[in-house]
Amino acid sequence: MSGATLRAKLRWPLVSYGGIVVLLALLAQAHMAVGSQGIPVLAVFVQRDLGLTRTELGLFVATAQVGACASMLVGGWLADTLGVRRAVMLGLGLIGLGLATLPVAGTLAMALPFLLVAGVGNGVASPPITLAILHWLPLRLRALAMGLKQTGVPLAGVLLAAGVPPLAEAAGWRVAALVVGATVLAMATLWGLVYRDAPGRARAERRPTARAVGDLLRHPGIASVSLFAAIAAAAQFALLSYLILFLYERRDFPIVFAGLVLAAAQAGSLVGRIGWGVVSDRLLRGARKPALCAAGGLGALALAALVLLPTHLPAVAFATALALGVSVLAWQALHQVAVAELAGAERAGQAIGLTMAILQVGAIVGAPLFGFLVDRTGSYELAWLLFAALLAASVVAVAVGWREQAGPT
């Protein structure tokens, strides 16, 4: 039976196809996140096997992020031209191919091209997965559905952190990379069999030009939301990279307990990604700006609160972590819905790709910048305050620069 015939037979009589799309998008998001969540887990074992320095280890991890940053805009254009179904299959296929062929690398130089391919796949797949939600879900459910889709990222992180180390210890990192890559390729096949492009969606014919990109960036709403996303992503990766060390080195918490505090923040992000969607869709009747500003404002306050975090008070540490999780780690779905609705249907893919590329810059810069500040000043507290101030400033930029109508367009 051909894929087209199978898709035609799958009418999902008991569940709306929109619900199936949300589940597919969640699974695709989780498999796409293998590039960002799985490579750092593998890196520890690769370092030991190939004898990498810490600097080389950082290059190993960062290469995939660079590939994603470079290809986000292309991913948006491919979604607008090829259609969501084929664009997601292509992106997931590249991720799976890059990881499944990584085991042939015997040196860092040999590994980098495979990592770059996996990163490019991430950039290609991300915008169309978002568009799948926008194409199939009604306005009243969009932000909630996007939040559900986004839970695939922390879900992948938990599963990879639990599953990859024992597999790599037992069979070697090469087998682990091959298994993970094959799993992503299987997801690409499942997507191709089950997902169908929404009817009546016109496809763009032109490639993104400098003028088109400039037009998007000159849109006050898109520009301010993109600035917010870059700063929020920087704060997010700084938090994920340094919260454990801060609690261990400056607040004298045991390292295992500090890890549990970070886990609480991740749990908060699961709640926040869904919760902000409910707030935007239901309580605010489709308005995105107030919810995005609230998430950013709470995040700035929570980052600043780390400065006042007392020593040896676990309950306060967990409460602060939950606040950080529902804010600093949970704004992504609102950002994606807002950008797509601001850009309009014809340019949604390119706009999402562009803003995700800008977001990736923040993700790449955030942790090194935070570490540099701590190394130069010796103060985690000063670094937290600076990131809190930057995030607060980006919230003000959204509040002033984006004049949202009564409801999204």
N, C-alpha and C positions, 0 to 999 in steps of 0.2 A: 504494500500500500504506500503510495507516495505521500510526502509530507503535506502537499496541498489537499489531498483527499482526506487525510487524517484531520487536518485543521477544519475542513468543511464539516466533518462528522461530529466534532467536539462543540456541541451547542450549549453545554453546561446548563441543563434545564433546572437544576436545583439551586444553582448559585449564579448570580449575574456575572457576566464576563468581566465587568469592572473589578469584582472581587478576585477573580482569577488573575487579572493583571497585577493587582496589588501584591498577591502572593508571589507571582513570577518576578516582579520587580524587587521584592525583598530578597528572594533567592539570588537573583542576578547581582544585586548590590553586594550581598555577602561574598559571592565568588569574585566579583570585581575587586573587593577590598583585600583579597588575598595578596595583591601586589603591594599594598601599603602595610598590611598587618602581618602577612606571612614571611615576607623577606627579612624583616628585622629578627624574627624568631629563628629563621634558618641561619642568619648571619653569624650567630655565636658558634655554630658547629662548623661553618665554612672557615671562620677565622682560625679555629683550632686545627683544621685539616690542612689549610693552605698556608698557615703561618703568617697571617695578616697582622700588620700593626693596627693600632687603634684608629689612626688616620685613614688607613686603607679600609678598615671596617666601616667607617663613616661614609667613604666613597661608595662602597658596595651598597649600602642602604639608600644613599641619596640618589644614585643613578636612576632608579625607577621613578622617583619623584620628579626628576628633571625631565624624563621622557613624558610623564603625564602632563606636566606644565606645558611642554612644547606642543602637545597634540590636542589639548582641550578644544581650541577653536576649530581645528579640523574635525574633531568629533561632532561638534555642533553642526557644522556644514554638512557632514556626511549624513547626519540624521535628517536634515532638511532635504537632501537630494536622493539618497538611497532609500530612505524610509527607516523607521525605528527598528523594524525586525532585522534587516540585514546589517544595519550599523552596530547593533548590540552583538549579533553573532560574530561580526568581524572583530570587535574589540575584545570580547571574551576569548575568541580564538587566538588572538595575539598574546594575551596574558597566558593562556594555557600552553601555547607553543613555546614562549620564552622560558617558562618555568620547567616544562617537560624536557627541554633541550639543555638547560643549565648544567645538568650533571656531566656533560662532556668537558666542561671547563676544568683545566688543571692549574690555572693561574688566575690572578685577579684580572689581568688584561683580557683573557679569554672570556671571563664571566660577564664583563661589562656590556658587551653587545646584547647578550641574552636578557640581561636586566633592563636594558634600554627598550627592547622589544616589548617586554612585559609592561613597562611604564607607559609606552605609547598605547598599548591596548587599553590601559586604564583610562587614558585621556579620550580615546575613541568611544569607549563604552559608556562613560559617565553621563554625558548630555542626553543621549537617546533613552537611557533608562529613566531619566527624569521626565522626558517627553512622553513616555508611555503612560505615566500617571496623568499628565495634563491632557492627553488625547482621549482617555477613556473614562476619567472620573468627572462627575459634575462639579460645578463651582463650590457647592456647599460641602463637599467632602475632600477637596483637593489637598488642603494643608494637613488634614488628618492622615490621608493616604500617603502623602509625602513623608510624614513623620514615621509611619509604619515602615515604609521603604527604607528609610535611613537607619532603622534599628538593625539592618543587616550588617552595618559596619562594626558596632561593638559585639554583635553576635559572632561575626567571623573572628574578631580578636580573641574572644573567649575560647572558641573551639580550636583555633590554631595554637593558642598558648597551651592548651591542655593536650592536644593531640600530636603536634609536630615534635616536641622534645623527646617523648618516649620512643616514637618511631625512628627519629634520627639517631638516638642512642643505640637502639636495637639493630637497625639495618643500615645506618649511615645517612648523611644528609642528602646524598644523591638519590637514594630511594625515596626519601621524604619529598624532595622536590619533584620527582617524577610522579608520585602519587597525587600531590597537590595539583600539578599541572594537568594531569589526566582528569581530575575532578572538575576543573574549570572547563576543559574541553567538553565534558559530558553536559555541563550546564549550558554551554553554547548550543549544543545539539537539542537539548530540551526546549530552550527558548525558540529555536527555529521551528520545532514541531508544533508548539502550542500557541505562541503569540501570533496574532495577525494585526497588520496595520489598520488603524482606524479609517473608516471610509470617509471620503470627501476631503482628505488632507492634501492640499496642493503642495507640490515639491518645488523647492527653489532650484533654479537652473544655474545661477551664478556662484562662483567661488567667492569667499569673503575677501573683500578688497580693503585697502587701507582707508578708503573713504567710508566704506560701510562700517568698519570698526570705529572710525572717528565719530560717525553719526550716533552709534550706540553709546559711546563714552560721553558724548555731549548731552545726552539725555540726563537731566538733573537727577531723576530718580535712580536710574541705572548706575550713574557715576557714584552717587552717595552710598548706595547699597553695596557696590563693588568695593569701595573703600572700607566700609564696615566689615565686609567678609574677609578682606586681606588682614586687617588688624585682629579680628576675632580668631582667624585661623592661626595667626602668630601666637596669640594668647593661649589657644587650645594646645598647640604643640609644646609650648613652654611649660604649661601645666602638666601635661602627660610626661614630659621628660624630666622635670625637676621637683615635682611635689614630693616624691618619696625621699629624695636626697635632702630636701628642705626639712621635712619632718624628722629625719634621722640625724642630720648634722646640727640643726639649729633648735629643734624642740625635744631632742633626746628620746624620741619614740623608737622602740625596737624596729628593725628593718622589716620584719614580717608584718608587724602591725601597720607600719606605714604603707605597705603594699595593700593591706585590707582597706585602708582609707582611700587609696586610689581606686580600688574596686568599687567602693561605695559611690565615688564620683561617676564611674562608668554606669553603675546602676541608675544613678540619677539622670544620666543622659538618656537612657532608655525611656524613662518616664517623661522627661522633658520633651524629647522629639515628638512623642505622641501628644503630650499635654498641650504644647503650644499650638499644635494643629487644631485640637478641639477648641481652644480659646479663640483662635482666629476664625475658624469656620462657623462655630456656633455662637459663642458669646459676642464676638465682634462682627458677626454676619458677613464674613468674607474680607474684612479689612486686615491687611498684612502689616502696615506700618506700626500701629500701636503695639502689636505683639512682638515685632522684631525689636523695637525700642525697649520694651519691657525686659526681654531676654538679655539684651546688651547692657541695660542699666543694672539689672540684678547681677550680671557677671562682673561688672566693674566694682560693685560694692563687695562682692564675695572675694575678688582678688585682693582688694584693699584690706578685707577682714583677716586675711592670712597674716598680716603684719602684727595684729593684736592677738593671734592665736596663742593661748596659754600652754604651758608645758604640763604634760601628764593629766590632761583632761580629755579622755577619749570621746566622750559624748559631744563635746564642742567640736572636736576635729571631724567627727563623722557628720555632724550637722553642717559644718562649713563645706565639707566635700560634697554633700548632697546639693547644696546651693550652687556650688561650682558646676556640678554635673547637669543640673536642669537649666543652666544658663550658658556658661562658656563652652560646654560640650553639646549643646542641643539646639542651636540656632539654624542649622544648615537647611532644614526642610523649608522654613519660612523664607530664607534667602532665595532658594531656587524657585519657589512658587512666585515670589514677588518679581523676580527678574523676568520670568516667562510672561507674566501678565503685563508687565510694563512694556515689554518689547512687542507684544502682539504675536498672533499665530504664525505669520510668515517668517518672522525673524527670531522666534523663540529659541530654536536650536543654536543659532550663532551667538545669541545673547548669553545663553547659559554657558556655552563653551568659552566665551570671552571672560565672563565673570569667574568661572572656575579656574581659568588660567591665572587670573589676578589673585584669586584665593590661594592657588598653589605657591605663588611667590611668598605670601605670608607664611604658609606652612613650612617652606624651605628655610626662611630667614629666622622665624620665631625662636626656635630652640638655640641656635648658635648665638643670636643676639642676647638672649637672656643669660646664657653661660658666660659670654664676654663681659656683660655688666657685672655679674657676680665675681668673676675673676679679677676685674679691674678695681672694684670697690670693696670687695669682701663682704657685701651685704645682699642677702636674698631679699630683705625687706624693701630696699630701695628699688630693686628690679620689679618686685610685685607691684609696688606703687606706680612705677613708670608704665607698666603694662595696663594697670587699672585706669590710669589717666588717659592713655591712648585709646582704650576701648570706650571710655566715657566721651572722649572727643568725637569718636566715630558715630556714636549714638546721636550726638548733637548735630553732626553733619547730615544724618538721615532725617532727623526731625525738621531741619531747616531746608534741606535740599529737595526732599521728596514731598510734593504736594499731592497726597492721595485723595482721590475723589471719594464719594460716599461709599463706593464698593469698587473692587478691582474691575478693570476692563476686560 
